[in-house]
Amino acid sequence: MKPVADDGDSLANVQLDVGRAGSNVLFRWAAVADPLGLRGYRISAPGVKPLVVKGTSAAASFAAVRGKKVAVVAVDKAGNTGVAGTVRVSR
């Protein structure tokens, strides 16, 4: 059987939910499925080193992301990405 080519079109958009707990900002999102498997979710913000996590939540220091646009995007095993969920962190 031939392997199936994956162009990334099957990755869904990440719907981002954001909250605050003390000095941290909490990011949560629903799981995204991909037919060839998901590598994880890449979290990025200007001036902050990108992070890839396997689960559906992450936390960041409020001081590190305050005033910045944070993006979370699903990344499949082929390196394709879906559409990022974004939020600008304020107060």
Legacy VTK file of the C-alpha trace (Angstrom):
# vtk DataFile Version 3.0
C-alpha trace
ASCII
DATASET POLYDATA
POINTS 91 float
0.000 0.000 0.000
1.289 3.477 -0.880
1.717 5.983 1.933
-0.846 8.752 1.963
0.531 12.210 1.214
-0.393 14.743 3.839
-0.690 18.352 2.717
-1.870 19.629 6.098
-5.359 20.545 4.867
-6.921 18.193 7.401
-5.625 20.127 10.420
-8.383 22.074 12.123
-8.141 25.576 13.514
-7.112 25.867 17.148
-9.780 27.574 19.260
-7.903 29.204 22.136
-9.247 29.766 25.656
-7.187 31.983 27.964
-7.293 32.544 31.711
-5.090 33.870 34.471
-3.848 32.190 37.652
-1.707 34.456 39.811
1.376 35.473 37.862
0.704 32.972 35.030
-1.446 33.038 31.923
-3.144 29.718 31.140
-3.842 28.693 27.550
-6.253 25.825 26.745
-7.608 24.427 23.487
-9.499 21.400 22.154
-7.512 18.519 20.683
-6.994 18.508 16.921
-6.803 15.239 14.951
-4.679 14.488 11.888
-4.846 11.280 9.812
-1.070 10.773 9.877
-0.574 11.825 13.478
-0.018 15.006 15.412
3.451 16.125 16.536
1.980 18.624 18.981
1.003 22.246 19.372
3.447 25.108 18.826
3.026 28.090 21.121
4.741 31.297 20.083
4.893 34.992 20.926
7.252 37.755 19.804
10.477 37.694 21.810
9.651 34.352 23.456
11.233 31.043 22.428
8.581 28.875 20.682
7.496 25.794 22.577
5.928 22.563 21.277
3.684 20.660 23.699
1.843 17.348 23.302
-1.154 18.209 25.476
-3.966 20.724 25.155
-2.833 23.319 27.667
0.174 25.406 28.623
1.087 28.195 31.004
3.362 31.193 30.594
4.555 33.927 32.895
2.280 36.942 32.564
5.361 39.199 32.559
6.823 37.309 29.563
3.711 37.589 27.362
1.989 40.773 28.572
1.053 42.983 25.615
2.045 40.304 23.098
0.047 38.304 20.590
0.315 34.612 21.531
-0.401 31.978 18.872
-1.106 28.257 19.252
-1.048 26.092 16.135
-1.365 22.330 15.581
1.666 20.726 13.906
1.395 17.290 12.278
4.185 14.719 11.950
4.954 15.956 8.420
5.527 19.484 9.772
2.325 20.954 8.327
0.403 23.439 10.438
-3.249 24.336 10.755
-4.607 27.820 11.366
-3.376 29.321 14.619
-5.589 30.415 17.448
-4.322 33.816 18.633
-4.897 36.144 21.548
-3.315 39.393 22.673
-2.480 39.171 26.372
-3.404 42.257 28.349
-4.037 43.007 31.988
LINES 1 92
91 0 1 2 3 4 5 6 7 8 9 10 11 12 13 14 15 16 17 18 19 20 21 22 23 24 25 26 27 28 29 30 31 32 33 34 35 36 37 38 39 40 41 42 43 44 45 46 47 48 49 50 51 52 53 54 55 56 57 58 59 60 61 62 63 64 65 66 67 68 69 70 71 72 73 74 75 76 77 78 79 80 81 82 83 84 85 86 87 88 89 90
